[in-house]
Amino acid sequence: MVRLQLPQVLAAKESINITAKNDDDVNMGMVKEEQLRINRNKAYVDKGASGEIDWSLISKAYVKTARENLSQKIADSLLQTSSRVAAHTLDSFITKDSRENFIKTTIIQLMATPEYQLC
């Protein structure tokens, strides 16, 4: 699902390449699939999304939190529901080389979960 990838894509300033399937019922066999794809892509050129994230403000919010409690504190801030993502599920996707990268990747990975996007 594309919407689950949006936090990673926006944070990395990447683009998503999406190609819709040819709907022969609508096109009645008149348009070749390749031509249809080209026409759809032309309609969306330069309509991409981008964003700037001020990570310094986010890091300041967690400056007093100990490293071992950091992921739980971030989850408590982002997931304001009773449902939680298991810590071991995110561990393999979180960068632990620095405190700043730990905060960034934890937030991005939590925002990509259904628990975050559905609350």
C-alpha positions in Angstrom: 0.0 0.0 0.0 1.3 3.3 -1.1 0.1 5.4 1.9 2.2 3.3 4.3 5.3 4.4 2.3 4.5 8.1 2.4 6.5 9.0 5.6 9.7 7.4 4.3 9.3 8.9 0.8 8.7 12.4 2.1 11.5 12.3 4.6 13.9 11.0 2.0 12.6 13.4 -0.7 12.1 10.6 -3.1 9.4 10.0 -5.6 6.9 7.1 -6.0 6.4 5.6 -9.4 2.8 4.4 -9.7 1.3 2.9 -12.9 -2.4 2.3 -13.1 -3.6 -0.8 -14.8 -5.3 -0.5 -18.1 -9.1 -0.6 -17.8 -10.2 -2.2 -21.1 -13.9 -1.8 -20.1 -13.5 2.0 -20.2 -11.0 2.2 -23.0 -12.9 -0.4 -25.1 -9.6 -1.7 -26.6 -8.9 1.6 -28.3 -5.8 2.7 -26.4 -2.7 0.6 -26.0 -1.5 0.2 -22.5 1.8 1.9 -23.1 0.1 5.0 -24.6 -2.3 5.1 -21.7 0.6 5.0 -19.2 2.4 7.9 -21.0 -0.8 10.0 -21.0 -1.4 9.5 -17.3 2.2 10.2 -16.4 2.1 13.5 -18.3 -1.0 14.6 -16.3 1.0 14.2 -13.1 4.4 15.7 -14.0 5.5 18.3 -11.6 2.7 17.6 -9.1 4.9 15.8 -6.6 4.8 16.4 -2.9 7.8 17.4 -0.8 8.3 18.7 2.7 11.0 20.0 5.0 11.2 18.5 8.5 12.8 20.6 11.2 14.4 17.7 13.2 16.0 20.1 15.7 12.6 21.0 17.2 11.8 17.3 17.5 15.1 16.5 19.1 14.6 19.3 21.7 11.3 17.7 22.7 13.1 14.5 23.7 16.3 16.0 25.1 15.5 15.0 28.7 14.4 11.5 27.9 16.8 8.7 28.6 17.9 6.6 25.5 16.3 3.4 26.9 12.9 5.1 27.3 13.1 7.1 24.0 11.3 4.8 21.7 8.5 4.4 24.2 8.2 8.1 24.7 8.0 8.8 21.0 5.4 6.1 20.6 3.4 7.6 23.4 3.5 11.0 21.7 2.6 9.7 18.2 0.2 6.9 19.0 -2.4 8.5 21.2 -4.5 5.3 21.3 -4.3 2.1 23.3 -3.0 0.1 20.3 0.8 -0.1 20.1 3.4 -1.4 17.8 5.6 -4.1 19.3 9.1 -2.7 19.9 10.9 -5.7 18.4 8.9 -5.1 15.2 10.5 -1.7 14.6 14.0 -2.5 16.0 15.3 -3.8 12.7 14.3 -0.6 10.9 15.6 1.9 13.4 19.1 3.4 13.0 20.9 3.4 16.3 24.2 5.1 15.4 23.3 8.4 16.9 20.6 9.9 19.1 19.3 12.1 16.3 19.2 9.3 13.8 17.4 7.1 16.3 14.7 9.8 16.8 14.3 10.4 13.1 14.0 6.7 12.1 11.8 5.9 15.1 9.3 8.7 14.1 9.4 7.8 10.4 8.9 4.1 11.0 6.0 4.7 13.5 4.3 7.1 11.1 4.4 4.3 8.5 2.4 1.9 10.6 -1.3 1.3 10.3 -1.7 2.0 14.0 -0.5 5.6 13.4 -2.3 6.2 10.1 -5.6 4.9 11.4 -5.9 6.8 14.6 
